[in-house]
């Protein structure tokens, strides 16, 4: 989620089933320029209003965004980014349970 902060563009939260913990990741403003827009699945939700859904339990060659490789390596099985029309910001979900996001 985006935030109004002089140092941080926004925050991301990840819940890990293996540790039963939630981690907070603070994104610096410079992060917006580090990831090419073509490599960012969130862009589709923010700019195009599209839902991006990817299964992660497929061959690595089928994963079309770098972040999907990272999530797969961490045990993820699904990725979902949804546009939220009321605030024009996406919501992301990923799961390490096969078939959870149907």
WODA-V582300 format. One record per pair of residues at least 12 apart in sequence whose ideal C-beta (glycine too) atoms are under 8 Angstrom apart, sorted by the first residue. I is the first residue (numbers start at 0). GAP is how many residues later the second one is. D is the distance in whole Angstrom. If there is no record, write none. Layout:
BEGIN
i={I	I}
gap={GAP	GAP}
d={D	D}
END
This chain:
BEGIN
i={0	1	6	6	6	7	7	7	7	8	8	8	8	8	9	9	10	10	10	10	11	11	11	11	12	15	16	16	16	17	17	34	38	38	38	39	39	40	40	40	40	40	40	41	41	41	43	44	44	44	44	45	45	45	45	48	48	49	50	50	50	50	51	51	51	52	52	52	52	53	53	53	53	54	54	55	55	55	55	55	55	55	55	56	56	56	59	66	70	73	74	75	75	75	76	76	76	76	76	76	76	77	77	77	77	77	78	78	78	79	79	79	79	80}
gap={88	87	19	21	22	18	19	20	21	18	19	20	22	23	16	17	13	14	15	16	12	13	15	80	12	58	58	79	80	57	78	31	26	27	28	25	27	13	24	26	27	38	40	39	48	50	37	36	37	38	45	37	42	43	44	34	36	33	29	30	31	32	27	28	29	25	26	27	48	14	24	25	26	22	23	12	15	16	20	21	22	23	38	15	20	41	12	12	23	22	21	18	19	20	17	18	19	20	21	22	23	15	16	17	22	23	13	14	15	12	13	14	21	12}
d={7	6	8	7	7	5	6	6	7	5	6	5	6	6	8	5	6	7	5	7	8	4	7	8	7	8	8	5	8	7	8	8	6	5	8	7	8	8	5	7	8	7	5	6	5	7	7	5	6	4	3	7	7	7	6	5	7	7	7	7	5	7	7	7	4	8	7	5	7	6	7	5	8	7	6	6	6	4	5	5	6	6	7	8	5	6	7	8	5	8	5	5	7	5	8	6	6	6	5	8	7	7	6	4	6	4	7	8	5	7	4	7	5	8}
END
